[in-house]
Amino acid sequence: MGEIHHIEVVHKLIDVLDTLGIPYAIGGSLASSAYGPMRFTQDADITVQPFPSLAEEFYHRVKDEFYVSEQAMRQALSTRGSFNVIHFETSFKIDLFVQGSSEFDQQLLARSRMVRLAEAGPRECRVVSPEDIILLKLRWFRETEGTSEHQWGDVLEVLAVQKHALDYGYLTRWAERIGLQELLNRALAEASI
């Protein structure tokens, strides 16, 4: 299954989020591909604002096209955790991360941008900012104790492609606040920025 088909599956879920008025922002490899070179991804990551009052309606709108555990969804909404939905026809998985309560997590949706996920994509959708995808991927790289080369590679590619458009003050400020300054400095040096 090609990348464009994955994007179509993501748009099916985004249509539900938009219809219900649930704020979201795409992250992960789809976001880094939107700001850097396109790469094949096995799944998609979407951050969503908590939606406990819409949980039942969300479940009923997606359950015919996606596998979703209603119990896992409700638990994620109550703990600000994550749950996934899997498209029946393609087996493509989308991880939904309920927006955390930290200051950094709270601003992810506010700073998101309207971006087309692929040149042939059907339309624009909300994607976390390039600065935030760098920080999120650095955080994930740290949490995997530096073993995820995909995350590191994504950071370097976004830095290379977006180097003239990035808000370096924002990047540095948040890297310091969430303990990523050393990793950010290393990435900037490797990207020759």
C-alpha positions as a Markdown table, in Angstrom:
| # | Residue | x | y | z |
|---|---|---|---|---|
| 1 | Met | 0.0 | 0.0 | 0.0 |
| 2 | Gly | 1.4 | 3.3 | -1.0 |
| 3 | Glu | 1.9 | 6.5 | 1.0 |
| 4 | Ile | -0.9 | 8.3 | -0.8 |
| 5 | His | -3.4 | 5.6 | 0.4 |
| 6 | His | -2.2 | 6.0 | 3.9 |
| 7 | Ile | -2.8 | 9.7 | 3.6 |
| 8 | Glu | -6.4 | 9.0 | 2.4 |
| 9 | Val | -6.9 | 6.8 | 5.5 |
| 10 | Val | -5.7 | 9.6 | 7.7 |
| 11 | His | -8.1 | 12.0 | 6.0 |
| 12 | Lys | -11.0 | 9.7 | 6.7 |
| 13 | Leu | -10.3 | 9.9 | 10.4 |
| 14 | Ile | -9.6 | 13.7 | 10.2 |
| 15 | Asp | -13.0 | 14.1 | 8.6 |
| 16 | Val | -14.6 | 12.6 | 11.7 |
| 17 | Leu | -12.5 | 14.8 | 14.0 |
| 18 | Asp | -13.5 | 17.9 | 12.0 |
| 19 | Thr | -17.2 | 16.9 | 11.9 |
| 20 | Leu | -17.2 | 16.6 | 15.7 |
| 21 | Gly | -15.2 | 19.8 | 16.2 |
| 22 | Ile | -12.3 | 17.9 | 18.0 |
| 23 | Pro | -9.0 | 19.9 | 17.6 |
| 24 | Tyr | -6.1 | 17.8 | 16.4 |
| 25 | Ala | -2.6 | 18.0 | 14.9 |
| 26 | Ile | -0.8 | 15.3 | 13.0 |
| 27 | Gly | 2.7 | 14.5 | 14.4 |
| 28 | Gly | 5.2 | 11.7 | 13.9 |
| 29 | Ser | 6.7 | 10.7 | 10.6 |
| 30 | Leu | 3.8 | 12.2 | 8.6 |
| 31 | Ala | 4.6 | 15.6 | 10.1 |
| 32 | Ser | 8.4 | 15.3 | 9.5 |
| 33 | Ser | 7.6 | 14.2 | 5.9 |
| 34 | Ala | 5.5 | 17.3 | 5.5 |
| 35 | Tyr | 8.4 | 19.4 | 6.5 |
| 36 | Gly | 11.2 | 17.3 | 5.0 |
| 37 | Pro | 11.7 | 14.5 | 2.6 |
| 38 | Met | 8.8 | 12.1 | 2.3 |
| 39 | Arg | 9.4 | 8.7 | 3.8 |
| 40 | Phe | 7.3 | 5.6 | 4.0 |
| 41 | Thr | 5.6 | 5.2 | 7.4 |
| 42 | Gln | 3.9 | 2.2 | 9.0 |
| 43 | Asp | 1.5 | 4.3 | 11.0 |
| 44 | Ala | 0.3 | 7.8 | 11.8 |
| 45 | Asp | 0.3 | 9.8 | 15.0 |
| 46 | Ile | -2.3 | 12.4 | 15.8 |
| 47 | Thr | -2.6 | 14.5 | 19.0 |
| 48 | Val | -6.2 | 15.3 | 19.9 |
| 49 | Gln | -7.7 | 17.6 | 22.5 |
| 50 | Pro | -9.5 | 15.5 | 25.1 |
| 51 | Phe | -13.1 | 14.8 | 24.0 |
| 52 | Pro | -14.9 | 12.9 | 26.8 |
| 53 | Ser | -18.3 | 14.3 | 26.0 |
| 54 | Leu | -17.9 | 13.2 | 22.3 |
| 55 | Ala | -16.4 | 9.8 | 23.0 |
| 56 | Glu | -19.6 | 7.8 | 22.3 |
| 57 | Glu | -20.3 | 9.7 | 19.0 |
| 58 | Phe | -16.6 | 9.4 | 17.9 |
| 59 | Tyr | -16.7 | 5.7 | 18.6 |
| 60 | His | -19.9 | 5.2 | 16.6 |
| 61 | Arg | -18.7 | 7.3 | 13.6 |
| 62 | Val | -15.4 | 5.3 | 13.2 |
| 63 | Lys | -16.3 | 1.7 | 14.3 |
| 64 | Asp | -17.6 | 0.6 | 10.9 |
| 65 | Glu | -14.4 | 1.6 | 9.0 |
| 66 | Phe | -11.8 | 1.3 | 11.8 |
| 67 | Tyr | -11.1 | -1.2 | 14.6 |
| 68 | Val | -11.2 | 0.8 | 17.9 |
| 69 | Ser | -11.4 | -0.5 | 21.4 |
| 70 | Glu | -14.0 | 1.7 | 23.2 |
| 71 | Gln | -12.5 | 0.8 | 26.6 |
| 72 | Ala | -9.0 | 1.8 | 25.5 |
| 73 | Met | -10.3 | 5.0 | 24.1 |
| 74 | Arg | -12.2 | 5.9 | 27.3 |
| 75 | Gln | -9.1 | 5.0 | 29.4 |
| 76 | Ala | -6.9 | 7.2 | 27.2 |
| 77 | Leu | -9.3 | 10.1 | 27.5 |
| 78 | Ser | -9.4 | 9.8 | 31.3 |
| 79 | Thr | -5.6 | 9.4 | 31.7 |
| 80 | Arg | -4.5 | 11.6 | 28.8 |
| 81 | Gly | -2.9 | 8.6 | 27.3 |
| 82 | Ser | -3.1 | 7.1 | 23.9 |
| 83 | Phe | -5.2 | 4.6 | 21.9 |
| 84 | Asn | -5.2 | 3.5 | 18.3 |
| 85 | Val | -7.6 | 2.9 | 15.5 |
| 86 | Ile | -6.8 | 0.4 | 12.7 |
| 87 | His | -8.4 | 0.8 | 9.2 |
| 88 | Phe | -10.1 | -2.5 | 8.4 |
| 89 | Glu | -9.5 | -2.4 | 4.6 |
| 90 | Thr | -5.8 | -1.5 | 4.7 |
| 91 | Ser | -4.7 | -2.4 | 8.3 |
| 92 | Phe | -3.1 | 1.1 | 8.5 |
| 93 | Lys | -2.8 | 2.1 | 12.2 |
| 94 | Ile | -3.3 | 5.6 | 13.6 |
| 95 | Asp | -2.2 | 6.3 | 17.1 |
| 96 | Leu | -4.3 | 9.0 | 18.8 |
| 97 | Phe | -2.5 | 10.8 | 21.7 |
| 98 | Val | -4.8 | 12.7 | 24.0 |
| 99 | Gln | -3.2 | 16.1 | 24.6 |
| 100 | Gly | -1.1 | 16.2 | 27.8 |
| 101 | Ser | -1.5 | 18.8 | 30.5 |
| 102 | Ser | 2.1 | 20.1 | 30.5 |
| 103 | Glu | 2.7 | 23.6 | 29.1 |
| 104 | Phe | 4.6 | 22.2 | 26.1 |
| 105 | Asp | 1.9 | 19.7 | 25.3 |
| 106 | Gln | -0.8 | 22.4 | 25.6 |
| 107 | Gln | 0.7 | 24.6 | 22.9 |
| 108 | Leu | 1.2 | 21.8 | 20.3 |
| 109 | Leu | -2.3 | 22.2 | 18.9 |
| 110 | Ala | -2.2 | 26.0 | 19.2 |
| 111 | Arg | 1.0 | 26.2 | 17.1 |
| 112 | Ser | -0.1 | 23.7 | 14.5 |
| 113 | Arg | -0.3 | 24.7 | 10.8 |
| 114 | Met | -2.4 | 23.8 | 7.8 |
| 115 | Val | -0.2 | 21.7 | 5.6 |
| 116 | Arg | -0.8 | 19.4 | 2.6 |
| 117 | Leu | 0.7 | 16.0 | 3.6 |
| 118 | Ala | 1.7 | 15.1 | 0.0 |
| 119 | Glu | 1.7 | 17.0 | -3.3 |
| 120 | Ala | -1.1 | 14.7 | -4.5 |
| 121 | Gly | -2.9 | 14.8 | -1.1 |
| 122 | Pro | -6.6 | 15.8 | -1.2 |
| 123 | Arg | -6.3 | 18.9 | 1.0 |
| 124 | Glu | -4.5 | 20.6 | 3.8 |
| 125 | Cys | -4.9 | 19.4 | 7.4 |
| 126 | Arg | -3.5 | 20.5 | 10.8 |
| 127 | Val | 0.1 | 19.4 | 11.4 |
| 128 | Val | 2.3 | 20.2 | 14.4 |
| 129 | Ser | 4.8 | 23.0 | 13.6 |
| 130 | Pro | 8.3 | 22.1 | 12.3 |
| 131 | Glu | 9.8 | 23.3 | 15.6 |
| 132 | Asp | 7.5 | 21.1 | 17.6 |
| 133 | Ile | 8.1 | 18.0 | 15.5 |
| 134 | Ile | 11.8 | 18.5 | 16.0 |
| 135 | Leu | 11.3 | 18.7 | 19.8 |
| 136 | Leu | 8.9 | 15.8 | 19.9 |
| 137 | Lys | 11.3 | 13.6 | 17.9 |
| 138 | Leu | 14.2 | 14.6 | 20.1 |
| 139 | Arg | 12.1 | 13.8 | 23.2 |
| 140 | Trp | 11.3 | 10.4 | 21.7 |
| 141 | Phe | 14.9 | 9.8 | 20.8 |
| 142 | Arg | 15.9 | 10.5 | 24.4 |
| 143 | Glu | 13.1 | 8.3 | 25.7 |
| 144 | Thr | 14.4 | 5.4 | 23.6 |
| 145 | Glu | 17.9 | 6.1 | 24.9 |
| 146 | Gly | 19.2 | 7.1 | 21.5 |
| 147 | Thr | 18.3 | 3.8 | 19.8 |
| 148 | Ser | 15.7 | 5.2 | 17.3 |
| 149 | Glu | 17.8 | 6.2 | 14.3 |
| 150 | His | 14.5 | 7.0 | 12.4 |
| 151 | Gln | 13.7 | 9.7 | 14.9 |
| 152 | Trp | 17.2 | 11.2 | 14.7 |
| 153 | Gly | 17.2 | 11.0 | 10.9 |
| 154 | Asp | 13.8 | 12.8 | 10.8 |
| 155 | Val | 15.2 | 15.6 | 13.0 |
| 156 | Leu | 18.2 | 16.1 | 10.8 |
| 157 | Glu | 16.0 | 16.1 | 7.6 |
| 158 | Val | 13.5 | 18.6 | 9.0 |
| 159 | Leu | 16.4 | 20.9 | 10.1 |
| 160 | Ala | 18.0 | 20.7 | 6.7 |
| 161 | Val | 14.8 | 21.5 | 4.7 |
| 162 | Gln | 13.4 | 24.0 | 7.1 |
| 163 | Lys | 16.6 | 25.7 | 8.3 |
| 164 | His | 15.7 | 29.2 | 6.9 |
| 165 | Ala | 12.1 | 29.1 | 8.2 |
| 166 | Leu | 12.6 | 27.8 | 11.8 |
| 167 | Asp | 12.1 | 29.9 | 14.9 |
| 168 | Tyr | 15.4 | 29.1 | 16.6 |
| 169 | Gly | 14.5 | 31.2 | 19.7 |
| 170 | Tyr | 11.5 | 29.0 | 20.3 |
| 171 | Leu | 13.5 | 25.8 | 19.6 |
| 172 | Thr | 16.2 | 26.7 | 22.1 |
| 173 | Arg | 13.8 | 28.0 | 24.7 |
| 174 | Trp | 11.7 | 24.8 | 24.8 |
| 175 | Ala | 14.7 | 22.5 | 24.4 |
| 176 | Glu | 16.1 | 24.1 | 27.6 |
| 177 | Arg | 12.8 | 23.8 | 29.4 |
| 178 | Ile | 12.2 | 20.1 | 28.6 |
| 179 | Gly | 15.8 | 19.0 | 28.9 |
| 180 | Leu | 16.7 | 18.6 | 25.3 |
| 181 | Gln | 19.3 | 21.3 | 24.8 |
| 182 | Glu | 22.3 | 19.0 | 24.5 |
| 183 | Leu | 20.5 | 16.8 | 21.9 |
| 184 | Leu | 19.3 | 19.9 | 20.0 |
| 185 | Asn | 22.9 | 21.3 | 19.9 |
| 186 | Arg | 24.1 | 18.0 | 18.6 |
| 187 | Ala | 21.5 | 17.9 | 15.9 |
| 188 | Leu | 22.1 | 21.5 | 14.9 |
| 189 | Ala | 25.9 | 20.7 | 14.6 |
| 190 | Glu | 25.2 | 17.6 | 12.5 |
| 191 | Ala | 22.9 | 19.5 | 10.2 |
| 192 | Ser | 25.6 | 22.3 | 9.9 |
| 193 | Ile | 23.3 | 25.0 | 11.3 |
